[in-house]
Amino acid sequence: MNRISIREKTFNGIPTEEPLTKISVVIIGVAFVSRIYYKDAYSSEKVAKPTCWSENQETPALDVPEDQRQSGRCIDCTQNIKGSGRGVGRACRFVQRLALVLEDDLETVYQLQLPPTSIFGESIGGDMPLRAYARYLEARETPFVALVTDIYFDDESNTPKLFFRPVRPLEEQELETVKKMLDHEDTTQALTLNVVSVEDRSSSPFAVMDGFTIKNNLENV
């Protein structure tokens, strides 16, 4: 699995000679929002394994070791209380995974995991977190897979925070290539939380995103 990390406010994991602070991609899959808890504070100098996690935001995943589970239910968990994390934030954070292909390589799938600040919040000018970007595209009846999206860092944030912006519609040949990647094994893997297996793929994580529908009808694109 090809993974893109955003440590130190650069995109890592993409073959390149120069550090990248912006990437041009096509989003081919959006997983449901998950929750993840790290016992240790974030450090840009080390990669930490999560302590506890949940795929459904209701209970710890089955793969979480018994002695690491913070509670039987997420709603009762002390790590889910405001102020348990940094400032007024929660120690157990929302995360969301994207499956991407690069504009100049439409057949190699990458996983990008978003922190909560890159998911939620309002747009600032043309700078949009993922949920605001999804609403923007939905209002224009445009699916993620129909266009090139720029993903870039918020220069004002002390921690890695991403914004999304539309660039251009895909050309017909590009769209045909992207369609073939939607059901690819690598796409399914990219949408899976690294530490667990996704139990139910009967509904498309691409078509539904945390409370509202993203049009997934490519017949008319």
N, C-alpha and C positions, 0 to 999 in steps of 0.2 A: 504494500500500500504506500503510495506517495503522499506524504503529509507536508503541509505548509505550516510552519510555526511563525509566530509574530513576536518572538522574544526580541527585546532590545529595539522594538519599533522598526524592524525590517522583516521582509518576507524571506524566510529561510526554507530550503528544501527544493528550490527551483534551480536547475543548472544555469548558472550565470557567473560572470566574472566580477560583476559589480553588485554591491548591496542594493536591494530593491526596496523602495518605499511606496511604490504603486505597481499594481498588476492589472492587466486587461484580460478579462476572463469571460467565459459563458457559464452561468450557473445552471447546472443540469439536474440538481437535486437539493432539496431542503429537508432536513430531518426535523422531527418534533423537538420541542424544547425539553432538555433534560436538566437534572440537577447534579452538582458534584461538589464534594467537600474535601478540602486539603487541611490537614492538621497544622502543617507548617505554613508560615507566611510566604507570600510570593517572593521569589528571588530570580532576577534575570540571569544569575550565574549558575543555576542548577535546575535540572528537570526533576520534578517530584511526582511520585505516584499518588493518586487520590486515595483518601482514607475511606470515604463512603460515597455512594453515587446512586442515582435513581433514574430509570428510563421513563417512568410514568408520572413523576413528581408526587407520588402518593406513598410509596414504600421503597425501602432499599432494594436494589437489584438482588436477584438470587445469588449472584456471584460474589457479593460483598461478604468477606469473612465475618463470622458471627461476632468476634471480639472487636471488629471495627465499626459495626453498625451503631449509629448514634441514637437511633430510636426505631421503634417498630413502624411508626408512621411519620411521614414528612411533616404533617400538620402539627404533630406534638413535639417535634425535635427542637432542642435548645439551639442548634446551629441554624435554625430557620427563623429566629427571632431578630427583629431589627435591633442593631447595635451589637450583635454577636460577631460581626465582622469589622471591617475598617469603617470608622466613623459610625454612621447610622445604618450601614449596610449589613447584610446577612452573611454569615460565614459560609453557609451552603449556597453556592452561586448557580444561577442559570447558565447553561451553555447550549449552543446550537451548532450543529455540524452542516457544512455545505459540501456538495460534490461539485467540483469545478473542472473545466478544461481551459487551457490558455488560448488566447486569440490566435497565436501563431502555432499552436499544436492542439488541434481539436480532438485528438484520439488518445491523449494521456490524461487520466483522471487523477485529481488531487483532492485530498480532504483538507478542509480548513475549519477549525473549531473556533467559534466566536465567543468572547466573554460577554457578560450581560450589557456592558456599555455599548457594545457594537450591535446589539439586538434591539434594545429598547431606546426610547427617547424620541424627541421631535427633530425634524430637519432644521438645519441652520443654513439659510440660504439654499444652495444646491447640495449641501452636505447632508446625507441621510443615513441613519442607522438602518439595519436590515428591515425591521418592521415598517418603518416609515417609507423605505424604498419599495417594499412590497405593496403598500397601500397606493403609492404613486403609480406603479405599473398596473395595479388592478383597476384603478380609475380610468386608465387608458386601454384597458382590455388587452394588455400585452404580457405574455408569459416570460419568465426569466430566460427561457431557452431561445427566445426570438431575437436577442440582442446581445451586444458586447457591453459588459459592465466594467467600469473602473472601480477598483477597491484600493483605498489609500488611507494613510494614518492621519489622525487628528493631531496636528502640530501643537495644540494647546494642552493636550492631555499628558500627564506625567507617566501614565501606564499605557500599554498598547490599546488603542481604541480605533476602530475602523469606520470609514464612511463608504457609501456606495453611490455611484452616479452612472446614468446611462450614457453610452457613447454613440452607438450606431446600430441599426438593424442588421441582422445577418443576411448575407447574400444567399441565393437559393442553394448553391452547392454547399456552402458552409452549413446551412440549416439541415440539409439531408445528412451530412456527416454527424452533426450533433444528435439528430433523432436516433441514430443507430447506437449512440452511447447511453441513452436513457435507461435501458434495461441491461446494461453491461454489468458483469459481475463486479468489476472495480467500482462502479457507481454505488451498488448495494453496500459494498464494504466501506466505502467512504462515508456513508450515512449511518454507520453503526458505531455506537459508543465503543471506544477502544477496549474497554475492560469487560464488556459483556456482549452477548449476542442479542440481536433484535428478535423478539419473540413473534411479532405479528407484522407481516408485510402485506396483509390482505388489502389495506387501504394505502394509497400512494402518499408518501410523505412529501412528494413534490406538489401535489394538488392542494394540500391543506397546510396552512401555516399558522398555528397558534391562534385560532379563533376566526380566521377568515380564509376564504377560498382564493387561490391563485388559479386563473384559467389555465388549463392544461390541454386545450384543444388546439393541436398544431395543424389540423386539417385546413384551416383557413389562414394560416400564417404564410 
